[in-house]
Amino acid sequence: MGNKTTHIGRIDVRNVGDISPTLEIDVLEYKDEYVLPTGYGATIICRSNCLKLRCSMNEKPYQITLLFNGTLAKSCSGGNPQKTCSYFIQNTAEGNSGDYTCKTYNQYGCTMDTLRLVFKEPSPPRFLVKNPRQLIVPTRGDATLTCNATGIPLPVIRWYKNGHPVPRSSAIEFKGHSQLELQAVGLRDQGKYWCEANSTEGWDRTSPTTLKVLWKPVFFTHPHRYIAHLNRDGFAAVTLSCEARGFPTPVISWLQDKTLLKSDSTVTQNGDTSSLTVVFTTETKQPLKYRCLANNLMGKTWSEEGEVTIIASAQRKIPVSDDNSSSSLGVSKAVGISIPIGYCKGKSLEKITINMDRAQRFPNLHARASAMGTRREESTTLRYQKREMVEMTRRSQSLESDVQNGDDNENLTQRC
């Protein structure tokens, strides 16, 4: 009746070339598993069919027998083109371990297939290999993550990324071994990966593996255009900044007109951001160009150029009066001030003009004017001069209020 080849797992024997019927044997509840848990039900199932799509009556399987360790356990007969024969074992025990053989017959011969099954006490899932904590892959490289788990029955393995399930189509799983392949990885693939194994006996999870992708620096902030004025001490401090990201974290350096910076510049880097501080003591004849260079293992990247222009502010001397002279910022011996007061002793007056003999009648007047003159002298730009003019107007209004509310109220009343 033909040749028989024995090995662990399946045995396939055919008597007459391509005319013998096909045969498949498996455990319905535990497909492709040979070590099964005790205490559960198990169904041994045999399937047979014609080898060809269209077959004659002689080629159709007419009988299937199932044997346990060589002893007939069940026989199924009939003339259907496809035949199925099943054998159910309830509350399996270690004594059910052994060889389960299916034989199928047609008019030309038979086909035989055998499964060697072992029944053991159930055990929860456990992972065999500890995964690495970190995996570093270059951009557009390939990455492979693996998980190996044991248990009776074999657990089902599922992959997760940052807490979300990974599509099953992305992984290859076979008998407790699962492999996740990532091709042409990019930044979107970065994250934490782990496996979970589940079965009727419990579950287990691996420690996460952090996948990091090496990538060339990319600038998110570029140096800007900057215009500054030399201050009254004759210098100007300018600070520029740029931001570049990459992995590993890039080292950022600065260049001025494609040349390394001079020693009067200060560069500080905090994470992905670099700052440059330069002190100028003279004005620039033309804008100075600055740019950043970010460099890591994957290469280097240039930022856009930023420009710095330094302007020397014009100096202008404003005369300040002394005790015996008058100027726009000084106080003369006699000052005429017009003060609107409304009514005075029943008479309607629009304003009263007071002539004061000296500025000493108001102790703070001369000090205020001197301070105003000093600040006016220190101003070096038209912008500061305009600001002082506004200040002078405000202080003049304050002086008028002092006259209206001070010791000269009696003289004002007498004039009314």
Stockholm file with secondary structure:
# STOCKHOLM 1.0

chainA/1-416         MGNKTTHIGRIDVRNVGDISPTLEIDVLEYKDEYVLPTGYGATIICRSNCLKLRCSMNEKPYQITLLFNGTLAKSCSGGNPQKTCSYFIQNTAEGNSGDYTCKTYNQYGCTMDTLRLVFKEPSPPRFLVKNPRQLIVPTRGDATLTCNATGIPLPVIRWYKNGHPVPRSSAIEFKGHSQLELQAVGLRDQGKYWCEANSTEGWDRTSPTTLKVLWKPVFFTHPHRYIAHLNRDGFAAVTLSCEARGFPTPVISWLQDKTLLKSDSTVTQNGDTSSLTVVFTTETKQPLKYRCLANNLMGKTWSEEGEVTIIASAQRKIPVSDDNSSSSLGVSKAVGISIPIGYCKGKSLEKITINMDRAQRFPNLHARASAMGTRREESTTLRYQKREMVEMTRRSQSLESDVQNGDDNENLTQRC
#=GR chainA/1-416 SS CCCCCCCSSCCCEESSTTTSCEEEEEESSSTTCCEEETTSCEEEEEEEECSSSSCCGGGSCCEEEEEETTEEEEEEECCCSEEEEEEEESSCCGGGCEEEEEEEEETTEEEEEEEEEEEECCEEEEESSCCCSEEEEETTCCEEEEEEEEEESCCEEEEEETTEECCGGGEEEETTEEEEEECSCCGGGCEEEEEEEEETTEEEECCCEEEEEEEEEEEEECCCCEEEECCTTSCEEEEEEEEEEEESCCEEEEEETTEECCTTEEEEEETTEEEEEEEESSCCSSCEEEEEEEEETTEEEECCCEEEEEECCCCCCCCCCCTTCCCSSSCCSSEEEEECCEEETTEEESCEEEEESCGGGSHHHHHHHHHHHHHHHHCCSHHHHHHHHHHHHHHHHHHHHHHHHSTTHHHHHHHC
#=GC SS_cons         CCCCCCCSSCCCEESSTTTSCEEEEEESSSTTCCEEETTSCEEEEEEEECSSSSCCGGGSCCEEEEEETTEEEEEEECCCSEEEEEEEESSCCGGGCEEEEEEEEETTEEEEEEEEEEEECCEEEEESSCCCSEEEEETTCCEEEEEEEEEESCCEEEEEETTEECCGGGEEEETTEEEEEECSCCGGGCEEEEEEEEETTEEEECCCEEEEEEEEEEEEECCCCEEEECCTTSCEEEEEEEEEEEESCCEEEEEETTEECCTTEEEEEETTEEEEEEEESSCCSSCEEEEEEEEETTEEEECCCEEEEEECCCCCCCCCCCTTCCCSSSCCSSEEEEECCEEETTEEESCEEEEESCGGGSHHHHHHHHHHHHHHHHCCSHHHHHHHHHHHHHHHHHHHHHHHHSTTHHHHHHHC
//
